[in-house]
Amino acid sequence: MIRIKLDVMMAERKMSLNRLSEIVDITPANLSILKNEKGKAIRFTTLDALCKALDCQPGDLIEYIEDESEDK
């Protein structure tokens, strides 16, 4: 499972959803989908804009969590 940690980075940077939306030019609704981990994909251009706005690396926003229920 891939987890988007946008909520964590926003909290660390003390940035509101509306302010981040203004900076990266993405609607608050679309950012909210990412923030609440409801998104199915993220464009590299969006990831790039988020990293610039939050002064972080892609790995700070994306985390892989192994699913214990999957057969190996």
N, C-alpha and C positions, 0 to 999 in steps of 0.2 A: 504494500500500500504506500502511496506517495502522499505525504502530508504537506500542505502549504502553511507555513508559520507566519503569515502576514500579520495576524493579530499580535503575536509576540513582538515582532519587529516594530510595529506601530506603537505599542506600549512602551518599549525601550526608548524609542525616539520621541515619545510624548506627542505623537502626531495623530490628529483626528482623521476619520475617514473622509470628511469633506475637504480638508486641507490637502490630503494626499491625492484626492480626486482632481483637485485644481492643478496640482503640480504635474501629475502624469497624464492629464487630459483623458481620463477614463471616467465614465459615469459612476457615481456613488453606488448605484445598484450593481454594476458589474464588479466593482471592488468588493462589495459586500459578499457577493457570491464566492470570491476567492478567500476573503477573510473568514467566512463561515465554512470553508472547505466543502462547498457544494459544486465547485467547478470540475469539469472533466478534462480540461486542457488549459494551457497557458501559452500564449505566443512569446517567442523570444523577444520581440520588440516590447511587449508588456513587461516581461521579466527584466529587460535592460532598463526600462524607465523606472520600475520599482527599485531596482538596485541603486540607480543614480539618486533618486529622491530620498531613499532611506540610508544611503551611504553604507551599503553592505554588499556581500557577495551572494551569488545565486544559492550557494549551499546554506546561507543563513536563512533563506526563505523556503527552501525545499528540503524535505527529509524523507528518507526511505525507511519504512517500518516493515519488517518481515511479518507476514501473516502466519501465525502459529497453526492455523487450521489447514493450510495447504499441504498436500502430500509432496514429499521431496523425492 
